[in-house]
Each structure stands twice: as C-alpha cells, then as structure tokens.
Amino acid sequence: TSQQQPLLTHESVALSLAPPRAPPRDSVIRNLYTNPRSDMRLHNLLTSTSTSSKNNDDVDDPDQAKTSSYESHNLQSRFLQLLQDGNHLLHHNIHPHLPSSLSLPDQLIRFIGRTLPLEWQHRHRDNGNFRNIADGMVKLTCPMIGLSNLRLTHEFLKLSSTKRRRRIRYGDHHAMQYIDLFLPQHDDINQQMQPSAGNNINENKVPVRGTLFFVHGGAWGSGHPWMYRLVAPAFLARNLAVAIVGYRTYPDAINIDAQVDDIRLAFDELDDVLNECVVPVADDALERKEAGTCDDNDNGWVGNIVMGHSSGAHIALLLLVDMLSERMKPSSTSKLAAKECSQYPWSLPHYFVGLSGPYDISDHFDFEAGRGVEQISPMKPICGYTRLNFDRASPAKRLLSKLASFREQVDSADLTNLTMQEITPPMLLVHGIEDSTVPFTATSDAGRKLRSCGLTGLDEIYLEKTEHQDVIMHFMMGGSAMDAVFEWLREQRRRQNVIGQGSGRKMKLQSRL
C-alpha cells in the first residue's frame, strides 16, 4: 500500500519506465504495450507482407510447403508464427504502469514541438530567446510568491541590500560571471564560536562554520543568482557563508566545458576573497567527544559544501570530477593535490550535494525527446550534439575515462595508497520521486555508476510526493529536502572526528520516508 511504500506511486512507477528505460512514445513496440488493438494491426501487416516472402522461398517438396512458417528462415515468417502461437500476445492486456496517454502539459509541449518549424526552434534556442522566455516566466511568478508570503518578501529585500550582499566579479568580467556572497551577521553568530587555532584573530573577519557554494539550475540556458537568493537564509542561520554563483548560460557559453570553467574560476576567486573576510571556527569535535558533550547542535567547523540544483547539479558534479582528476595527478604537477585543508580551508570541497540533477546526458536526451523538448532545449547544443559528446559531458563516464587515462600515474610509487574513497568528499544525491522534469532514475543510475568508479561515500535520498521545483523551494520556504540535507550533514559530522578523514565511510542507500 501507499502507506507502507510511500515512494511507490503510479507517478513514480511510470517515471521509472520513461525513456530510455521503455520504448519511445508512438513507436510500434510502445503501442504493443499500451494499445490493445495495435498487436492485431501488426499481425495483419506481417500477414500481408509475409505472403510475398513465402513465394520467394525454395520449396521443392509439396509436404514441406504445408509445414509451419516458423520453419522458414525468413524473419517476418518467424515473428508471424510467434504471434500466431502466442495467444497471449493477441489478447494481452495493456501494460499496467506505462501510461497510455500523456498529461495535459505534456500534450501541450509535444503539440508545440511538432507544430513549430524545426528551424524556428533552433533559431530561438541559439539566439537567446529561450533564455529570455524562461527568465521572464520566473519574473512573472515572483510577485505572486511575494504576495502570498510576506516573510519571504522581507527576507529577499533584506538580502538584496548591499550591506548583506557582496558582488564578486571573476573571469573575463562577463555580465554573467559574478558571485553573490552573503556572510552571517555578527548578531546571528553564537558567541561560543572561536576562530581556529593558527589563524590570526581579526575583528574585521567573520567567524564561520564553512561555506555553501551553490550552482543554480536553468536547463543550461537560463537562470540568475538572484532567483535563488532565498536559499541563503537557512545556511546563514547556521553560521555558514553562502556564495551563489552566476555563470555564462547558453548561448553565451558555447559548450559545457565553458560553464565548468566558469564555476572553477568562481571557486578559485572565492578562495581568495574568503581568506580576506572570514575565518574558520575551531573544530573541537574530538575534545567534546572525549568530554562526553558532543551533540548535534554544536557550533564547530562544518566545511565547504558544493551544492547544485538541476543542470547546476550536473555542472557542479563535473567540477568535482575535474578536481578529483587533478588530485589523482602527482603532487608536483597539481597545485590542488598539494594543498592541505588545514592550510587552505576554502580550497577544497568537503561535501557535495546534488539536487534533482540529470547526470547522464544521453539518457536525459532520450527523456527530453519523449517529452518533445529535445530540439528547443539548450542541452543538445551545449553538450555537443552527438552521443559521443553526450558521454563526455556525463560526470560518471568522464570520471571513468579519467581513471583509465591516469592509471599509470595512480599506480606510480608515490600514489600506491591513493584510492578514490580517500580523495572524494562525502556525496549526497537528493531527488523527488515524482519529478517529471528530471526523473529520479537519473540519480539512481548516477549513484550506481559513480560507486563503480570507487566513490563509495555516496548516499541517495528520495523524497515522496516531491517534484522538480519542490526540492529547491524546500530550501527557500522550508521542507523535507532541506531537513534531509542538514540531517545528512549532521550524520557526516558524527561519523568523522576530524574533517578530511574520509576513510571507512560506508555506502548507504536510504529513502526519505
């Protein structure tokens, strides 16, 4: 029942059978599953087409001509005989979980995709009109959300003040290349927090428990940091600095690597800025554990959290894969591999959180094709148009390729004890079970593939009755996704006495019930 299995719903089962896991809609095989009359039409078609093929077969013995057509080597004849012998195929029921009809929004999307000329779709996708339409729809909904929740409106206006928000430019100073940095106010900081040992105490520096490095979504072709500003308060209340990253979206970014480069430049720029304005609090978890005073409400050091939503989760995971690739290199050739967390507290991610991300581009292209948006979506051009480039833009497959290319270096003398588990931060993938924009199978498949690469410190959480935008809205307005992430972070702190010691982490697959 639904009470015993809240993740098992009609919607979630149908999404689990979405392309590429099931035949594409309107295909012959799909119709066999969903249309009880399609098998009869296929039978009649094969019957008519097999007549000519039988005449072409060499049959010298008259008795042999009376034998079953299954004995013929003709493929159509063989399949026809299977249909004739299998009465269950001729009188089968429709598939109990594959939807025989589309929802009204999907019907509208597919109608628009089929009606609009392909050249028109590509032109408006490639000249930025898709971005203008998507961003414009968000702007139209903001006043309605503000009127329905005055508290959020007040919080948004307060964060928009230059006293709370610091804008940091990076890269070539493109209009989209900036970071909105928010620091906890002194009034919000617990007085028990002390700067970590070894840091020069400066009254102008804010003691923080870590940072949130957030990469927004928008289908690779839309979105701005201000749209996700309300993600910050929940983390600021826990004395973490929050950096919401803007980056070039399509068509300003011509490919996925350009977006990953933007995020990497922003991460490095933030490292320099944070060293000037914040100081990490002391991590006294070991002392408190020995004293028997360790609890979940402590104010100790947490670390740097890299988090992304939707396409932002995909880009952020590619960034993590590139960082892991650098750490696999010998220390003499990798600046990142030589850094220590104690000396460079802002240089390395301590946790990765992916929210509702499409991590396999080839699979997601098939899913978008099933919805009828594959031609107008920026995903196809920014990820390289071809299946080969789609694989290169998929984090797990890119990591597997990196592992193969660095195999000799990993086996070298100075890296004999290096494992993926030791250099990878704890990872969490969160997904709504009824997400019709990016199906939850994207997370389950990514988790399986990443573990096969050695990333065993990976957890998955699936949220019941939760759709695509619900996950990020939970961080803005409160909800199960935010609660699950903070609970997971507390669990990670309980597992580790000292940040950076990741050995011994156990693999866990949990459902958010």
Buried (B, 14 or more C-beta within 10 A) or exposed (E): EEEEEBBEBEBBBBBBBBBBBBBEBEEEEBBBBBBBEBBEEBBEEBEEEBEEBBEEEEEEEEEEEEEEBEEBEBEBBBBBBEBBEEEEBBEEEBBEBBBEEBEEEBEEBBEEBEEEEEEEBBEBBBEBEBBEEBBEEBEEEEEEBBEEBEEBBEBBEEBEEEEBBBEBBBBEEBEBBBBBBBBBEEEEBEEEBBBBEEBEEEEEBBBBBBBBBBBBBBBBBBBBBBBBBBBBBBBBEBBBBBBBBBBBBBBBBEBBBBBBBBBBBBBBBBBEBBBEBBBBBBBBBEEBEEEEEBEEEBBBBBBBBBBBBBBBBBBBBBBBBBBBBBBBBBEEEBEBBEBEBBEBBBBBBBBBBBBBBBBBBBBBBBBBBBBBBBBBBBBBBBBBEEEEBBBBBBBBBBBBBBBEEBEEBBEEEEBEEBEBBBBBBBBBBBBBBBBBBBBBBBBBBBBEBBBEBBBBBBBBBBBBBBBBBBBBBBBBBEBBBBBBBBEBBBBBBEBBBEBEEBEEBEEBEEEBE
